[in-house]
Amino acid sequence: MEEEIFADLQHGLDAAIEHFRHECGKLRTGRANASLMDGVRVDYYGSESPLNQVATVSVVDARLLQIKPWERNMCGPIEKAILAANLGLTPSNRGDVVLVPIPPMTGERRKELVKVVKHMAEVAKTSCRNARRDAIDFLEALEDYPEDDLTRSKKKVQDMIDASTKRIDTIEKEKEAEVLEV
């Protein structure tokens, strides 16, 4: 039973970290990144489809994304979808590809993004703390569980939380450095 609690805790911690990493990837840092287009949904013959299911998104250089649709007639809907996604990007339809230039960021916008990254990191840490609380509650609810084992298990839970917090801090620092890089 104890192993299941630790496995569930580790799964929850890994999910929180992966979600944080994914959310950081969506932030526009002034550098082209294909994950910027993850939230874009395109009208594909009457149904909303993710952009990566109707086209290939590639990074041409540090400031330019190229979107090559699998069907030539999809360039217009892709262009409209990017504009509708409110990413602050202006696509350019070239007939067979859509080019998306990534404008440089201002110093003020960089500072705002650092605050956003810090907030997202705090949300991830809160998720980890909630997982810790749940794991400890489960451990305390176990019947016939010796006090020494409970203390040892609580320490193991805290060690897992500390390791996850350290990973979140590392991702946060890397993203902040990327955002502040000119």
MIGUDO-836144 format. One record per atom (N, C-alpha, C, O): z, x, y; atom name. Coordinates in pm, 1 decimal, decimal comma. Layout:
         zz         xx         yy    a
          Z          X          Y   CA
...
REM end
This chain:
         zz         xx         yy    a
        0,0       82,3     -119,4    N
        0,0        0,0        0,0   CA
        0,0       87,1      126,3    C
      -69,1       58,5      224,1    O
       79,8      193,9      120,6    N
       89,2      285,1      234,7   CA
      -47,0      349,1      264,3    C
      -85,0      365,3      380,3    O
     -119,9      385,4      157,4    N
     -251,1      448,0      175,3   CA
     -347,9      352,6      244,1    C
     -428,2      394,5      327,5    O
     -340,2      223,1      209,0    N
     -426,0      123,1      272,6   CA
     -397,3      114,1      421,4    C
     -489,6      102,2      502,0    O
     -270,6      119,5      458,1    N
     -232,5      112,7      599,5   CA
     -291,6      231,6      674,7    C
     -346,8      215,8      783,6    O
     -279,8      351,4      615,8    N
     -335,0      470,7      680,6   CA
     -487,5      464,5      687,6    C
     -546,9      506,1      787,0    O
     -550,3      412,8      582,7    N
     -696,6      401,0      582,6   CA
     -742,4      302,3      690,3    C
     -839,3      328,4      761,6    O
     -672,4      188,8      701,6    N
     -706,2       90,5      804,9   CA
     -686,4      149,6      944,2    C
     -767,5      128,3     1034,3    O
     -576,6      224,4      960,3    N
     -550,6      288,0     1089,5   CA
     -661,5      385,9     1123,5    C
     -712,0      385,7     1235,8    O
     -699,9      469,5     1028,1    N
     -805,2      568,3     1053,7   CA
     -937,1      499,1     1087,3    C
    -1010,4      543,5     1175,7    O
     -966,6      391,3     1017,1    N
    -1089,1      315,0     1045,2   CA
    -1085,2      260,6     1188,3    C
    -1184,3      270,0     1260,7    O
     -972,3      204,4     1228,9    N
     -958,5      150,6     1364,6   CA
     -971,6      259,2     1470,4    C
    -1035,0      238,6     1573,9    O
     -911,5      374,9     1444,1    N
     -920,0      485,7     1539,9   CA
    -1062,7      537,0     1550,9    C
    -1111,9      562,2     1660,9    O
    -1129,1      552,6     1436,8    N
    -1267,9      599,3     1438,1   CA
    -1357,8      500,1     1511,6    C
    -1448,3      540,6     1584,7    O
    -1333,2      370,7     1492,6    N
    -1412,7      268,0     1560,1   CA
    -1392,1      275,4     1711,3    C
    -1488,4      263,3     1787,1    O
    -1268,1      295,0     1756,2    N
    -1239,5      304,0     1899,5   CA
    -1309,8      425,1     1960,8    C
    -1366,8      416,3     2069,6    O
    -1305,2      537,1     1890,6    N
    -1368,5      659,5     1940,9   CA
    -1519,9      643,5     1944,0    C
    -1584,5      683,4     2040,9    O
    -1576,2      586,2     1840,3    N
    -1721,5      568,0     1834,9   CA
    -1768,4      470,8     1942,9    C
    -1873,8      490,9     2003,4    O
    -1690,8      366,5     1966,9    N
    -1725,9      271,4     2073,0   CA
    -1723,1      341,7     2208,8    C
    -1812,9      322,2     2290,8    O
    -1621,0      422,8     2232,4    N
    -1610,6      497,8     2357,6   CA
    -1730,3      591,6     2373,6    C
    -1789,9      599,2     2481,1    O
    -1765,1      662,8     2266,5    N
    -1879,0      754,6     2271,3   CA
    -2008,4      677,6     2301,5    C
    -2091,9      723,8     2379,3    O
    -2024,0      561,1     2239,9    N
    -2143,5      478,8     2261,4   CA
    -2149,8      430,3     2406,8    C
    -2255,5      434,6     2469,7    O
    -2037,1      384,6     2458,9    N
    -2033,8      337,3     2597,2   CA
    -2063,1      450,6     2695,2    C
    -2130,3      429,3     2796,1    O
    -2013,6      569,9     2666,7    N
    -2043,8      686,4     2751,2   CA
    -2192,2      716,8     2749,0    C
    -2249,0      755,8     2851,0    O
    -2254,7      699,7     2635,9    N
    -2398,0      725,8     2624,0   CA
    -2481,9      632,7     2708,7    C
    -2593,1      667,5     2748,4    O
    -2429,6      514,5     2736,7    N
    -2503,9      417,8     2817,4   CA
    -2499,2      450,2     2966,3    C
    -2583,2      402,4     3042,5    O
    -2401,9      530,8     3008,5    N
    -2389,6      561,3     3150,8   CA
    -2506,0      647,5     3197,6    C
    -2543,4      745,3     3133,0    O
    -2561,3      609,3     3309,5    N
    -2673,2      684,5     3366,0   CA
    -2616,8      801,9     3444,5    C
    -2539,3      782,5     3538,1    O
    -2654,8      922,5     3407,4    N
    -2598,7     1041,8     3469,8   CA
    -2701,0     1118,6     3552,2    C
    -2675,6     1233,3     3589,0    O
    -2814,1     1059,8     3581,8    N
    -2915,8     1130,5     3657,1   CA
    -3006,9     1211,5     3566,8    C
    -3101,8     1274,6     3613,4    O
    -2978,2     1209,8     3438,4    N
    -3059,0     1281,3     3340,5   CA
    -3115,0     1178,1     3243,2    C
    -3044,9     1085,1     3203,2    O
    -3240,3     1194,6     3205,6    N
    -3304,0     1100,5     3114,4   CA
    -3234,7     1103,2     2978,4    C
    -3205,2     1209,7     2924,1    O
    -3209,7      985,1     2925,3    N
    -3145,5      971,1     2795,1   CA
    -3196,8      841,1     2733,8    C
    -3187,5      735,2     2795,9    O
    -3249,9      848,5     2614,4    N
    -3309,8      730,4     2550,9   CA
    -3208,2      617,6     2533,2    C
    -3246,9      500,8     2530,2    O
    -3080,0      649,7     2521,5    N
    -2979,0      545,4     2501,7   CA
    -2960,5      458,2     2625,9    C
    -2895,4      354,1     2618,2    O
    -3016,7      498,8     2740,5    N
    -3011,6      413,9     2859,9   CA
    -3079,7      279,6     2833,8    C
    -3046,6      179,1     2896,8    O
    -3174,3      278,8     2741,4    N
    -3252,6      158,1     2713,5   CA
    -3193,3       74,0     2600,9    C
    -3253,4      -26,1     2561,7    O
    -3077,5      111,7     2548,1    N
    -3018,3       39,2     2434,8   CA
    -2992,1     -108,6     2464,7    C
    -3007,2     -192,6     2376,0    O
    -2953,8     -140,9     2586,3    N
    -2920,5     -279,5     2618,1   CA
    -3039,1     -364,0     2660,7    C
    -3023,9     -483,7     2684,8    O
    -3157,2     -304,0     2670,3    N
    -3275,7     -376,7     2718,1   CA
    -3332,4     -462,2     2605,9    C
    -3356,7     -414,7     2495,0    O
    -3353,1     -591,1     2638,0    N
    -3409,2     -684,9     2541,1   CA
    -3541,9     -737,0     2596,9    C
    -3550,9     -777,7     2712,8    O
    -3643,6     -734,5     2511,9    N
    -3779,6     -768,5     2552,2   CA
    -3821,5     -901,0     2490,6    C
    -3789,4     -930,4     2375,5    O
    -3894,3     -981,3     2569,5    N
    -3949,4    -1106,7     2518,0   CA
    -4068,5    -1071,4     2428,7    C
    -4174,8    -1032,4     2476,9    O
    -4048,3    -1086,0     2298,6    N
    -4151,7    -1051,1     2201,4   CA
    -4197,2    -1178,8     2132,9    C
    -4133,6    -1225,0     2038,1    O
    -4305,7    -1235,2     2180,0    N
    -4361,2    -1359,5     2127,9   CA
    -4256,6    -1470,1     2120,7    C
    -4244,2    -1539,1     2019,5    O
    -4181,7    -1485,8     2229,4    N
    -4087,4    -1597,1     2240,2   CA
    -3946,4    -1566,7     2194,5    C
    -3858,0    -1650,3     2213,4    O
    -3921,3    -1452,0     2135,8    N
    -3783,5    -1420,1     2095,4   CA
    -3740,7    -1289,1     2162,1    C
    -3821,6    -1198,7     2183,2    O
    -3612,7    -1281,4     2194,5    N
    -3557,0    -1161,6     2257,5   CA
    -3533,5    -1055,8     2151,1    C
    -3458,6    -1077,8     2055,9    O
    -3597,9     -940,8     2167,9    N
    -3584,0     -831,2     2072,0   CA
    -3537,4     -705,9     2144,9    C
    -3575,0     -683,7     2260,0    O
    -3455,3     -623,3     2078,7    N
    -3418,1     -495,4     2140,3   CA
    -3542,6     -410,5     2164,9    C
    -3637,3     -413,3     2086,3    O
    -3541,3     -336,2     2273,1    N
    -3657,0     -255,0     2310,8   CA
    -3697,7     -158,7     2199,1    C
    -3816,7     -137,5     2175,9    O
    -3599,2     -100,4     2130,0    N
    -3632,2       -2,9     2025,9   CA
    -3697,0      -66,1     1902,9    C
    -3737,5        5,4     1811,3    O
    -3707,4     -200,0     1899,5    N
    -3776,5     -266,3     1788,5   CA
    -3921,1     -302,8     1822,3    C
    -3995,5     -350,3     1736,4    O
    -3960,6     -280,0     1948,8    N
    -4098,5     -309,1     1987,3   CA
    -4169,0     -186,4     2045,3    C
    -4288,8     -190,7     2073,5    O
    -4094,0      -76,3     2063,0    N
    -4153,5       42,1     2123,6   CA
    -4072,7      166,8     2087,2    C
    -3960,1      158,2     2038,2    O
    -4133,6      282,5     2112,8    N
    -4066,0      410,2     2093,9   CA
    -4023,6      461,9     2230,7    C
    -4105,3      472,6     2322,1    O
    -3895,6      493,7     2243,9    N
    -3843,2      547,9     2369,4   CA
    -3824,4      697,9     2350,3    C
    -3754,2      741,2     2258,9    O
    -3887,5      777,2     2437,1    N
    -3872,9      922,0     2425,5   CA
    -3845,4      983,3     2562,2    C
    -3881,5      927,1     2665,6    O
    -3781,3     1098,8     2560,6    N
    -3749,2     1172,0     2682,5   CA
    -3860,1     1274,1     2705,7    C
    -3879,4     1365,1     2625,1    O
    -3932,9     1258,5     2816,3    N
    -4042,0     1350,0     2848,4   CA
    -3985,0     1476,7     2910,8    C
    -4018,0     1587,6     2868,6    O
    -3899,8     1460,4     3011,0    N
    -3828,1     1573,0     3069,5   CA
    -3694,2     1521,3     3122,0    C
    -3657,9     1406,9     3094,9    O
    -3621,0     1602,7     3195,8    N
    -3484,6     1567,1     3237,7   CA
    -3479,1     1442,6     3325,0    C
    -3373,7     1380,1     3336,5    O
    -3590,2     1406,0     3386,2    N
    -3589,0     1292,3     3477,5   CA
    -3691,6     1183,8     3445,8    C
    -3725,1     1103,0     3532,4    O
    -3741,8     1181,7     3321,5    N
    -3846,4     1085,0     3289,3   CA
    -3837,4     1037,7     3144,4    C
    -3831,6     1117,3     3050,7    O
    -3836,5      904,4     3129,4    N
    -3843,2      842,1     2997,0   CA
    -3983,2      785,9     2978,3    C
    -4044,6      737,2     3073,2    O
    -4033,2      792,9     2855,6    N
    -4161,4      732,5     2823,1   CA
    -4138,8      628,7     2714,6    C
    -4075,2      656,0     2612,8    O
    -4191,7      509,3     2737,6    N
    -4178,5      401,0     2641,3   CA
    -4318,9      364,9     2594,4    C
    -4401,8      318,1     2672,5    O
    -4344,1      387,0     2466,7    N
    -4475,8      359,6     2409,6   CA
    -4463,3      240,1     2316,6    C
    -4408,2      251,6     2207,1    O
    -4514,9      123,8     2360,4    N
    -4506,6        4,1     2275,9   CA
    -4598,4       15,7     2154,4    C
    -4700,7       84,1     2157,3    O
    -4559,1      -52,3     2049,5    N
    -4639,5      -52,3     1927,7   CA
    -4761,3     -140,9     1942,6    C
    -4859,7     -125,1     1870,3    O
    -4754,7     -234,1     2036,3    N
    -4869,3     -319,3     2068,4   CA
    -4899,2     -301,5     2216,0    C
    -4809,3     -312,4     2299,5    O
    -5021,0     -275,0     2248,0    N
    -5059,4     -243,1     2385,4   CA
    -5023,3     -353,6     2485,0    C
    -4988,0     -324,7     2599,3    O
    -5031,9     -478,8     2442,7    N
    -5006,6     -589,8     2534,3   CA
    -4857,5     -607,2     2566,9    C
    -4821,5     -698,3     2641,5    O
    -4771,6     -522,6     2513,0    N
    -4627,2     -534,2     2538,1   CA
    -4581,1     -456,1     2660,7    C
    -4463,9     -464,9     2697,2    O
    -4667,9     -381,0     2724,7    N
    -4627,7     -301,1     2841,5   CA
    -4571,4     -388,7     2954,0    C
    -4469,0     -355,2     3013,6    O
    -4638,0     -499,9     2982,7    N
    -4591,4     -590,5     3088,7   CA
    -4453,1     -647,2     3059,9    C
    -4364,2     -636,8     3144,4    O
    -4432,6     -707,0     2942,3    N
    -4299,8     -759,4     2910,8   CA
    -4190,9     -650,6     2909,1    C
    -4076,6     -676,9     2946,4    O
    -4226,2     -529,0     2865,9    N
    -4127,8     -419,8     2865,9   CA
    -4089,4     -385,3     3008,8    C
    -3971,6     -366,1     3039,1    O
    -4188,2     -377,4     3096,1    N
    -4161,5     -347,7     3236,7   CA
    -4069,6     -454,0     3297,9    C
    -3973,3     -421,2     3367,4    O
    -4100,1     -581,0     3271,7    N
    -4017,3     -690,8     3322,5   CA
    -3875,7     -684,4     3266,9    C
    -3779,3     -709,4     3339,2    O
    -3862,5     -651,1     3139,5    N
    -3730,6     -645,1     3075,1   CA
    -3645,0     -534,2     3136,0    C
    -3524,6     -552,3     3154,4    O
    -3705,5     -420,3     3167,1    N
    -3629,7     -309,5     3227,6   CA
    -3582,6     -349,1     3367,0    C
    -3468,9     -320,9     3405,0    O
    -3669,3     -414,0     3442,4    N
    -3628,9     -460,7     3575,7   CA
    -3518,2     -564,5     3565,7    C
    -3423,8     -562,8     3644,7    O
    -3529,5     -655,6     3468,2    N
    -3430,5     -762,3     3451,0   CA
    -3296,4     -708,1     3401,3    C
    -3192,6     -770,7     3422,8    O
    -3297,8     -592,0     3334,8    N
    -3174,0     -535,2     3279,9   CA
    -3082,9     -480,9     3389,0    C
    -2967,5     -447,3     3362,4    O
    -3134,2     -472,0     3512,8    N
    -3052,2     -430,5     3626,7   CA
    -2991,8     -291,6     3607,5    C
    -2873,1     -271,2     3633,2    O
    -3072,3     -197,3     3563,0    N
    -3025,7      -60,8     3540,0   CA
    -3042,4       28,1     3663,0    C
    -3000,9      143,9     3662,6    O
    -3102,9      -26,2     3767,3    N
    -3129,2       55,0     3885,3   CA
    -3248,0      148,2     3864,5    C
    -3260,4      250,4     3932,0    O
    -3334,7      112,1     3771,0    N
    -3451,5      194,0     3739,5   CA
    -3577,8      115,1     3768,0    C
    -3580,9       -6,8     3750,4    O
    -3682,7      184,7     3812,2    N
    -3809,7      120,3     3842,2   CA
    -3917,0      173,5     3748,0    C
    -3964,3      285,8     3765,0    O
    -3956,2       92,7     3648,0    N
    -4058,3      138,1     3552,2   CA
    -4197,9      135,8     3613,5    C
    -4224,2       64,7     3710,6    O
    -4285,3      214,5     3555,0    N
    -4423,4      222,5     3598,9   CA
    -4514,1      199,1     3477,9    C
    -4514,8      277,5     3383,0    O
    -4590,9       89,1     3483,1    N
    -4679,6       51,3     3372,9   CA
    -4811,0      128,2     3384,8    C
    -4883,4      113,1     3483,2    O
    -4842,1      210,9     3284,3    N
    -4964,7      290,3     3286,1   CA
    -5071,4      234,3     3192,1    C
    -5168,5      303,3     3161,2    O
    -5054,7      111,4     3146,9    N
    -5153,2       49,8     3058,0   CA
    -5116,4       63,1     2911,5    C
    -5102,9      -37,4     2841,7    O
    -5099,7      186,4     2863,7    N
    -5064,1      204,2     2723,1   CA
    -4921,3      255,8     2706,3    C
    -4867,5      251,7     2595,7    O
    -4858,8      304,4     2814,2    N
    -4718,3      346,7     2811,4   CA
    -4649,4      299,4     2939,0    C
    -4714,3      269,7     3039,3    O
    -4517,0      293,0     2933,0    N
    -4436,9      261,3     3050,4   CA
    -4352,8      385,2     3079,0    C
    -4279,5      432,6     2992,2    O
    -4363,6      437,1     3200,7    N
    -4285,5      553,6     3241,0   CA
    -4167,7      507,0     3325,9    C
    -4182,9      421,3     3413,0    O
    -4050,9      563,8     3300,1    N
    -3931,1      526,9     3374,6   CA
    -3871,6      653,9     3435,0    C
    -3804,3      730,1     3365,6    O
    -3896,2      677,2     3565,5    N
    -3834,9      794,0     3630,1   CA
    -3686,1      768,1     3654,2    C
    -3646,0      657,4     3690,2    O
    -3605,4      871,6     3633,7    N
    -3461,0      861,3     3655,1   CA
    -3431,0      926,8     3789,5    C
    -3445,2     1048,3     3803,2    O
    -3389,5      847,8     3889,3    N
    -3364,2      906,6     4021,1   CA
    -3236,6      991,2     4021,1    C
    -3143,8      964,1     3944,9    O
    -3232,5     1093,9     4107,1    N
    -3110,0     1174,5     4116,5   CA
    -2996,1     1090,2     4173,4    C
    -3019,1      995,9     4249,1    O
    -2873,5     1125,4     4136,1    N
    -2758,1     1047,5     4181,7   CA
    -2695,9     1111,6     4304,6    C
    -2704,0     1232,9     4324,0    O
    -2633,8     1028,2     4387,1    N
    -2562,3     1077,6     4504,5   CA
    -2423,5     1124,0     4463,1    C
    -2375,7     1089,1     4355,2    O
    -2359,8     1201,5     4547,2    N
    -2224,8     1249,5     4519,7   CA
    -2125,3     1135,9     4506,3    C
    -2034,9     1140,1     4422,9    O
    -2143,1     1033,7     4590,1    N
    -2053,2      917,2     4585,5   CA
    -2066,8      843,4     4452,1    C
    -1967,3      801,6     4392,9    O
    -2189,3      827,9     4406,0    N
    -2213,9      759,0     4278,3   CA
    -2155,2      839,3     4162,5    C
    -2104,0      781,4     4066,7    O
    -2162,2      970,9     4170,6    N
    -2103,6     1055,9     4067,1   CA
    -1952,7     1033,0     4058,0    C
    -1897,2     1022,1     3948,6    O
    -1887,6     1026,0     4173,0    N
    -1742,0     1003,7     4175,4   CA
    -1707,2      867,0     4117,0    C
    -1608,3      852,7     4045,1    O
    -1789,4      766,9     4148,5    N
    -1767,2      633,3     4091,6   CA
    -1779,7      636,7     3940,1    C
    -1699,0      576,0     3869,7    O
    -1880,8      707,6     3889,0    N
    -1902,0      715,9     3744,2   CA
    -1787,7      788,9     3675,1    C
    -1751,6      754,0     3562,7    O
    -1729,7      890,2     3740,7    N
    -1615,0      959,9     3682,4   CA
    -1499,3      861,3     3666,3    C
    -1428,8      864,0     3565,5    O
    -1479,9      774,7     3765,4    N
    -1374,5      673,1     3756,0   CA
    -1402,3      577,5     3640,2    C
    -1310,8      538,1     3567,8    O
    -1528,8      540,7     3623,5    N
    -1566,8      451,6     3513,2   CA
    -1538,3      518,0     3378,5    C
    -1487,5      453,7     3286,6    O
    -1571,1      646,3     3367,3    N
    -1546,0      720,1     3242,3   CA
    -1396,1      724,5     3213,8    C
    -1353,4      702,8     3100,4    O
    -1315,7      752,7     3317,5    N
    -1169,5      757,1     3299,5   CA
    -1117,2      620,9     3252,9    C
    -1030,9      613,8     3165,4    O
    -1169,7      513,5     3311,4    N
    -1126,8      379,3     3272,0   CA
    -1165,0      351,4     3126,6    C
    -1084,4      298,5     3050,0    O
    -1288,0      387,2     3088,6    N
    -1331,7      364,3     2950,7   CA
    -1246,4      445,3     2852,7    C
    -1215,4      397,9     2743,4    O
    -1208,6      567,3     2891,9    N
    -1122,5      649,9     2806,5   CA
     -985,7      584,4     2791,3    C
     -928,3      584,9     2682,4    O
     -933,9      528,6     2898,7    N
     -802,8      463,2     2892,0   CA
     -808,9      339,4     2802,3    C
     -714,2      311,4     2728,8    O
     -919,0      265,9     2807,9    N
     -935,9      149,8     2720,0   CA
     -937,8      195,0     2573,5    C
     -877,7      130,6     2487,5    O
    -1006,5      305,1     2545,7    N
    -1011,5      357,4     2408,0   CA
     -872,5      401,6     2362,3    C
     -833,8      376,7     2248,1    O
     -798,2      466,3     2450,2    N
     -661,7      510,0     2415,0   CA
     -570,7      390,0     2391,2    C
     -486,2      392,5     2301,7    O
     -587,9      284,8     2471,3    N
     -509,1      162,4     2452,3   CA
     -539,8      101,0     2315,8    C
     -450,0       53,0     2246,7    O
     -666,7      103,1     2278,2    N
     -705,6       52,5     2146,5   CA
     -636,5      132,6     2036,2    C
     -591,1       75,8     1936,9    O
     -628,7      263,8     2053,8    N
     -559,4      349,2     1955,9   CA
     -410,2      316,1     1950,6    C
     -351,4      309,2     1842,7    O
     -349,9      295,7     2066,9    N
     -206,7      261,8     2069,6   CA
     -181,3      126,9     2002,0    C
      -80,1      109,1     1934,2    O
     -273,3       32,5     2020,7    N
     -259,4      -96,8     1953,2   CA
     -268,6      -80,0     1801,3    C
     -195,4     -144,5     1726,3    O
     -358,4        6,6     1757,5    N
     -370,9       33,4     1613,5   CA
     -242,7       98,5     1561,2    C
     -198,6       68,9     1450,2    O
     -183,6      186,5     1640,7    N
      -57,1      250,2     1601,2   CA
       52,3      145,1     1585,2    C
      126,4      145,6     1486,9    O
       61,6       54,7     1683,4    N
      163,4      -50,4     1677,8   CA
      147,1     -135,5     1551,6    C
      244,7     -166,2     1483,1    O
       23,0     -172,8     1522,2    N
       -2,9     -254,2     1402,9   CA
       35,1     -179,9     1275,2    C
       95,2     -237,6     1184,7    O
       -0,4      -51,4     1268,4    N
       30,0       27,6     1148,1   CA
      181,2       39,1     1129,3    C
      231,2       24,5     1017,7    O
      253,2       65,1     1236,7    N
      398,9       77,8     1226,1   CA
      462,1      -55,4     1187,8    C
      556,7      -59,2     1109,2    O
      409,9     -164,6     1243,2    N
      461,3     -297,2     1204,8   CA
      440,9     -322,1     1055,4    C
      530,0     -374,3      988,2    O
      323,8     -284,8     1003,4    N
      298,2     -302,3      859,8   CA
      392,3     -216,0      776,4    C
      444,9     -260,7      674,6    O
      412,8      -92,8      820,1    N
      502,2       -2,9      745,8   CA
      645,7      -57,0      743,7    C
      712,8      -52,7      640,6    O
      691,4     -107,2      857,2    N
      827,6     -160,2      865,0   CA
      843,0     -288,5      784,0    C
      953,4     -323,0      741,9    O
      732,3     -358,8      762,4    N
      737,5     -484,1      687,5   CA
      738,8     -461,4      536,4    C
      766,8     -554,0      460,3    O
      708,8     -340,2      492,8    N
      709,7     -311,9      348,7   CA
      851,6     -325,2      294,0    C
      947,6     -275,8      353,2    O
      862,6     -392,4      181,0    N
      993,8     -409,3      117,9   CA
     1025,7     -287,5       32,0    C
      935,1     -222,5      -20,2    O
     1151,4     -257,3       17,7    N
     1199,1     -146,5      -65,8   CA
     1132,7      -14,3      -26,0    C
     1097,7       66,7     -111,7    O
     1116,0        6,1      103,7    N
     1055,3      129,2      153,5   CA
     1168,3      216,5      207,3    C
     1233,0      178,6      305,0    O
     1193,7      331,9      146,4    N
     1305,1      416,9      187,1   CA
     1294,0      461,0      333,4    C
     1184,1      482,3      384,6    O
     1407,4      474,3      398,7    N
     1413,0      510,0      540,5   CA
     1346,9      645,9      567,3    C
     1277,1      662,6      667,3    O
     1369,1      742,0      478,2    N
     1308,2      874,6      495,5   CA
     1155,7      866,1      490,4    C
     1086,4      929,4      570,0    O
     1104,5      787,1      396,0    N
      959,5      770,3      385,7   CA
      903,5      699,4      508,6    C
      794,6      732,1      555,8    O
      978,5      602,3      560,0    N
      935,0      529,9      680,2   CA
      925,6      625,8      798,2    C
      828,5      622,1      873,9    O
     1024,4      710,1      813,9    N
     1024,4      808,2      922,9   CA
      906,9      904,0      907,6    C
      838,4      933,8     1005,4    O
      882,9      952,2      786,6    N
      771,1     1043,0      759,6   CA
      637,4      972,7      786,8    C
      546,1     1032,1      844,2    O
      626,6      846,8      745,4    N
      502,9      771,1      767,6   CA
      478,7      746,9      915,9    C
      365,1      756,1      962,6    O
      584,5      716,1      990,2    N
      569,8      695,9     1134,7   CA
      521,4      824,3     1202,4    C
      439,8      820,1     1294,5    O
      572,5      937,8     1155,8    N
      528,9     1065,3     1212,3   CA
      380,4     1088,7     1180,6    C
      305,2     1136,2     1265,7    O
      339,1     1055,2     1058,3    N
      199,1     1071,6     1021,3   CA
      110,0      981,6     1108,7    C
        3,0     1023,1     1153,0    O
      155,7      858,8     1132,5    N
       81,1      766,9     1219,5   CA
       67,8      828,4     1358,6    C
      -40,6      827,3     1416,9    O
      177,6      882,0     1411,8    N
      173,8      941,7     1545,5   CA
       81,5     1062,5     1549,4    C
       10,8     1083,6     1647,9    O
       81,5     1141,5     1443,1    N
       -8,7     1257,3     1437,4   CA
     -154,8     1212,1     1439,2    C
     -238,4     1275,3     1503,7    O
     -185,6     1103,4     1369,1    N
     -321,8     1050,1     1368,3   CA
     -360,8     1003,1     1509,3    C
     -473,2     1025,9     1554,2    O
     -267,2      937,7     1577,9    N
     -292,5      889,5     1714,1   CA
     -315,3     1007,8     1807,6    C
     -406,7     1005,6     1890,1    O
     -231,8     1111,3     1794,6    N
     -246,2     1229,4     1879,7   CA
     -382,7     1295,0     1860,8    C
     -446,0     1335,5     1958,4    O
     -428,2     1305,8     1736,5    N
     -559,1     1365,7     1708,4   CA
     -671,2     1281,7     1770,0    C
     -766,7     1335,7     1825,8    O
     -658,7     1150,3     1759,3    N
     -761,4     1061,8     1816,4   CA
     -761,9     1069,4     1968,3    C
     -868,1     1070,3     2030,4    O
     -644,4     1074,8     2027,5    N
     -634,6     1086,2     2173,3   CA
     -697,9     1216,7     2220,9    C
     -763,7     1220,4     2324,9    O
     -677,6     1322,3     2145,0    N
     -736,8     1451,9     2179,2   CA
     -889,1     1443,2     2173,3    C
     -957,2     1498,8     2259,5    O
     -943,9     1373,9     2072,1    N
    -1089,1     1357,2     2061,4   CA
    -1143,1     1275,9     2179,3    C
    -1248,6     1307,6     2234,2    O
    -1069,9     1170,7     2217,9    N
    -1112,1     1089,1     2332,7   CA
    -1110,9     1173,8     2459,4    C
    -1203,8     1166,5     2539,8    O
    -1005,2     1254,9     2477,8    N
     -997,5     1342,0     2595,4   CA
    -1113,6     1440,6     2600,1    C
    -1168,3     1467,4     2707,1    O
    -1151,0     1494,4     2484,9    N
    -1262,7     1589,0     2478,8   CA
    -1393,2     1521,5     2519,3    C
    -1469,7     1576,4     2598,6    O
    -1418,6     1403,0     2465,2    N
    -1540,5     1329,0     2500,2   CA
    -1539,8     1296,1     2649,2    C
    -1642,2     1307,7     2716,6    O
    -1424,1     1255,2     2700,1    N
    -1411,3     1221,0     2842,7   CA
    -1444,5     1341,9     2929,9    C
    -1520,9     1329,3     3025,6    O
    -1389,1     1457,4     2899,0    N
    -1413,2     1578,9     2978,5   CA
    -1561,2     1618,3     2974,5    C
    -1618,4     1656,7     3076,5    O
    -1622,4     1608,6     2856,7    N
    -1764,5     1641,3     2844,5   CA
    -1849,2     1548,3     2929,8    C
    -1941,5     1593,0     2997,9    O
    -1818,3     1419,4     2926,3    N
    -1896,0     1321,9     3003,0   CA
    -1875,0     1341,7     3152,5    C
    -1969,9     1331,1     3230,2    O
    -1751,3     1370,3     3193,8    N
    -1724,4     1395,6     3335,7   CA
    -1803,2     1516,7     3383,3    C
    -1861,7     1514,3     3491,6    O
    -1804,9     1623,0     3302,6    N
    -1880,9     1742,9     3340,4   CA
    -2028,9     1710,8     3351,4    C
    -2096,7     1760,0     3441,6    O
    -2079,5     1628,6     3260,2    N
    -2221,7     1589,2     3263,9   CA
    -2251,4     1506,4     3388,4    C
    -2355,7     1524,3     3451,4    O
    -2160,1     1415,7     3424,1    N
    -2179,9     1330,5     3542,0   CA
    -2176,8     1413,5     3669,8    C
    -2256,8     1390,4     3760,4    O
    -2086,1     1509,0     3677,8    N
    -2069,8     1587,2     3800,4   CA
    -2172,6     1698,9     3814,1    C
    -2188,3     1756,1     3922,0    O
    -2243,6     1730,5     3703,8    N
    -2344,8     1836,0     3708,5   CA
    -2460,0     1793,2     3797,4    C
    -2514,6     1684,1     3781,5    O
    -2495,9     1878,2     3889,4    N
    -2604,2     1844,8     3983,7   CA
    -2736,0     1897,8     3934,2    C
    -2838,5     1879,6     4000,0    O
REM end
